[in-house]
Amino acid sequence: MVVIARTTSPDGPSPALRDEIIASWERCVRAGLRHERFDVPYESDIDDHGRLRWASEAVFDRVADDLEGAPVGLLLTDQRAQVVARRAGDSGTFRLLDRIHLAPGFLYGEEQIGTNAIGTAIQTRSPTLVEGREHFADALTRMACAAVPVSDPATGQLIGVVDLTCVAVDVNPLMLPLVKRAAWEIEQHLLEGSSADERILQEHFLRARRTTRGPVLALNRRTMLLNGAATGIVKLADRESLWDNVLRSLAVGAGAPPPVELADGRFIEMRLEPVLDGTRLIGALIRPRAAQRTAASPGLDGWSSLTDTELAIAEQIANGMTNREAAAHLYLSPHTIDYHLRQVFRKLEIRSRVDLTRIVARRSAAD
């Protein structure tokens, strides 16, 4: 438990800290931060012409117009908490932001300056409000900030944060809803640059993400979108094998296919829902969870655990094909061949193509 001597203030006793703030303070202490120190890192290289900046420009203009004359700053950071753009309702707010180095180029990560809405929103991947003495650094205890992460609908990855900052005595309960709306609008602008199929998949994912508290992901042959809970279960490297399993399951009408093995050897169970454009398959929504079954489950010998795709690849490689030749023959990418071949080697507990050729030859002779 973190204990910091900040129990009173000029305004009277400090209120009890919320659980999420205590958790953040504990991360700060583990990172070696000290609340009396305030060193904000600066990098001159700013990505102010990327997709995030493009998608946020119109939103920033509108919100800045709405805030004109108000003592509040509007900020946009990238996924590292580096400020890439800012607006302010009045000149006094600009000077205030400058004093705490909340300006383009400065990094406001939690691991760098302690608990603050921008850095803590990135750590927790959730909307965050930090008021006054909830800040870890003493230099920020007169401030209040509300921040919401922005995710790229094309990948599901966090790419930035929208933030409102003001003096703590001016905090308004509408700050957090306002930045939530701004973050949502930025994500919608990012959607506009996607193809029709990708947009349909992304819309289904965003709808599921808003209504699902547990892990959810959407994928097709090219894309996989993950909410925060799903990133702890599935990795982007699992996309191709998951998609193969989705296609097999939908072909036999299985809404809950058998446990699926991931690249690291773990198994997950999937509840899946097809994403359709009319009758055409666009992708699938998946709600995954860790399965009790492991790679060493009884009754699974190496060969019988191979998937149909892995069996086909094993046969082509055993016949002397290179990865590229097998990819062309099976209408797959060389990357997909390499991924599945590594799974074949691991399941069969072999280390070379020669070993694979011997196993395939023995099974052919036995058949």
N, C-alpha and C positions, 0 to 999 in steps of 0.2 A: 504494500500500500504506500502510495506517495504521500508524504506529509511536507507541506511548505508553509512557512510561517506567514500566512496571509489571511488571518482570521478576522481582522478588523480593517476598516478603511475610514477616511474622513467622513464618509456618508453613513457610518455605523457598522454593525457586524455584517460580515459577508454571509450570503446564503449558502446552504449546503450545495456542494457541487453535484451536478448530474452524473450519472454513471458513465456516459460517453465522454464527458470531460475528464473524469478520473482516469479512464482507460487511456485517453490521449496523454495526460500528464505522465502516466507510468511509462508510455513509449518514449516520451521526451527524456525522462531520467535515464532509461536504459540506453538512450543514444548519447548520453554524456552531456546534455544541455544543462545550463545553469540559468535560473530565472532572472538573475540580475544582469546577465550579459545579453546584448542584442546586436549581433553581427549579421547583417543581411547580405548574402552573396550577390554578386553582380556579374553578368556576362553580356558583352556587347552584341553578340550574335543572336539576333531575334528572328524567329520565323514569323514575320508579319505579312507574308504574301501566300501562305498556304491555304488549304481548304478550310481550316477553322476560321481564319481571318476573313476569307471570302464569304463564308456562310453567315458570319456574325455581323457583317458591316451594316446591312439594312436594319437588323434588330437593334444594334447599338445606336444607330441614328434615331430610331423611334423612341427607345427608352430614354436616351439622353434628352430628347425634346420634352418628354413627360416629366423629367426630373429638373428641368431648367429652373434655377433659383432655389432649389432645395439643397441643404447642406449635406450632400451625400455624393460619394464617388462610385462610379461604375467601372468595373475592371474585367478584363479577359486575360486568362493565363493559359499556357499550354499544359500538357500532361505532367510536366516537371514542376509546375507551379511558378514558372517564369512569366512575369507580366508582359503581355504583348500589346496591349492597348488599354487606354483608360479615358474616361470622360468625368467631368465634375459639374455639379449644378451651379457652383459659384467659384470665384477666384480664391476665396478663403479655404475652400476644401482642397484645391490644388496644393496650396501651401501646407496644409495639414498632411496630405498624402506624401508630399516630399519629405517632411520631417521624419516620417517613419519608413522612408525608402519604398513606398508602395507606388512604384513607377516602372515604366518599361525597362526591361533588362534585369530587374531584381527578382530573386527567387524566394518565394514565400512557402517553401516546403515545410511540413511539420518537423521533419528531421533536421532542419536547418535553423529555424527560429522558434520552434515550439508550437503549442496549440494555437491555431487560428483557423478561421472558416475555410480559407482556400486550401491550405495544406492538409487539414483534417478531413475535408470533403474528399480529397484525393485518396487519403489513407483508407477511409471507410467506404468510398464510392457511394456516398449518400448525401442528400441535402444537409447542410450544417449551419447552425447559428451559434456564434460565440460572442458573449457579451461581457464587457468590462473585465472584471477580475477572474473570469474563466480563462482568459489568455494566460499562457504559461510565462511569457516574457513580461517583466515589469513594465517595459516601455510601451506595451500595448494595452495596459489595463484601463485606459481611458477611452478605448475604442470599442465599437461593435461592428460585426460583419456577418453577412449571410451569403452563403455560396452554394452552388449546385453544379455537379459534374455534367459535362457534355460528352456523350459517346458518339463515335462514328458509326452510323447505322450499317455501313458496308462491312465492318469487322466486329462490331460490338465492343471495341476497345475504347477506353477513356482517352480523349484527346485534348481536354481542356476543362476550364471552370469559368463560370460567370459569377461575379461577386459584387455586392454592394457593401460599402464601408462608410461609417459615419462616427461621430462622437457618441459615446454610450448613452448620454442623456438624451440624444435625439433619436434613439432607436425606435423603429416603428414596426408593429406586428405584420405589416403588409410587405416588408422587405423580402422575406423568404418566398411568399407566393409570387412576387414580382420577378425574382430571379429564376424561379421554377418555370414560369411562363417564357422568359427570355431563352433559357436553355432548351426548352421544348421547341421553340421557333427556330433556333439554330439547327437543331437536329432535323427539322423538317426541310430546311434549306439544303442540308447535306443530302437528303433523300432525292431532291430534284435533279441532282447530277447522276443518278443511277439509271440503269436500264429498266425497262418495264418489268421484266421478270424479277430483277433484284428488288425493285421497289415494292412489288407485291409481297415478296418474302419479308422484306424489312418492315412493312406495315403490320403484317401478322406478328412479327417478333415484338415490335413496340407495343402492340395491343396486349400481347401475352405478358410482356414484362410489367406493364402497368397493373395487371390484374392478378399476378402470380407472385407470392412471397418466396416460394421455393425456387430451386434451380430450373432454368428453362433455356433452351437454345433452339435456333433455327438454322437449317443448313440445306444446301444443294451441292451440286458437283463442284461449284467454284467458291462458295462462301459459307462461313459459319459465324453466327452471331451468338454471343453468350451474355447472359446477365451476370451480375457479380457473384451470385451463389453458384452458378454453373462453372465459373472459372476454377473453383476449388476441386472440381470433379473431372472435367474434361479439358484437354489442351488442344490448341489449334492443330497440332500434329496428328490428332486422332480423326480429323475431318473425313479423310478419304475412306478409312475403314468403316466409320459410322455410316457414311452415305451408302456404301456397298450393303451394309446390313439393313438399312432403310429400304433399299430397292428390293432386296430379297423378301423382307417382311411384308411389304405392300403387295408384292406379287402373289403371296399366299394368303393375303388378307389378315395378317397378324397385327393387331393394334398394340400388343405387348409381346415383342419378340423375345427369344431366349436371351440370357445374359450375353453381353458383348464384351470381348476382351479389348483393352486399350493398349497403347504402345508400351506402357510401363509394366504390363502384366496384370494390372487390376481388371476386375470385371464390373460392369455396371448393368443395371436393368433399365429399360427404356419404355416409357409410355409415349407413343408417337401419334401424331395427327397430320395427315397429308395437307399440303398447301396447294390448292388447285386454281387454275385459271380456266373456268368452265370445267371441262373434263381433263384438261392437260395438267400434268404434274409439274409444279414449280419447285417444290421443296418439301420440307417437313418440319413441324414443330416437335421438339423432344423434351420431355421432362425426365431427366436422368436421376438415378440414385445409385449409390454403391451397392453392389450385390454381395451376398454372403459367400458366393462361390469364388474361388481363387484359381490361379493357373495350375495349382497342384491338386485340383479336385480329384477324388477317386473316380476311376472308370474312364479317364481321358488319357489314352496313350498318345504319343506325339502325332502319329499320322492321322488318327481319327479326329483330332482337334483342328486340323487344317480346314479353312473355309474353302468354298468352291473356287474363289479367285486365287487363293494360295495354292490349291491343287493344280490349277491351270498353269500358273507361273512356274511351279516346281517342275512340271512336265516339260515346259519349253526350255528352262535352264538346263535340265538334265539332258536334253537333246543337243546341248552345245550352243544355244543361242546366247548372245549378249543381252544385257538389259535393254539396250535400244532396239534390238531385233525383236525381243519378246514384246516390248511395248507396241511396236508397229503391228505385230501379229495379233495381239489381243485388244488393239484399239485403246490402249492405256498410255499414260505418260511414263517416261523413264523414272520419274520421281516415285510414281505409284508402284512400279515394279520393284524399285529399290526398297521401299517401305515394306511391302509384303514379303519380299525375299528375306529381309531381316527377321520378320515374324516367323517365317518357315524355319530358318536356322535356329532360332531360339526354341521353338516348340519341339523340333527334332533333336535338339541338343547337339548340333553339328557346327563346324566352323568353316567349311569350304564347299565349293561347287562339286568337288570330287566326291566328298561324303554324300552330298545330295544325289549325285548320279548313281552311286552304289545302292542307296536306299531305294530309289525309283526302279532300278534294274531288278533288285531282289523282289520287290512287290509285283513287278510285271511277270517275273518268272513264276511266282506263287500263284498269281491269277491265272 
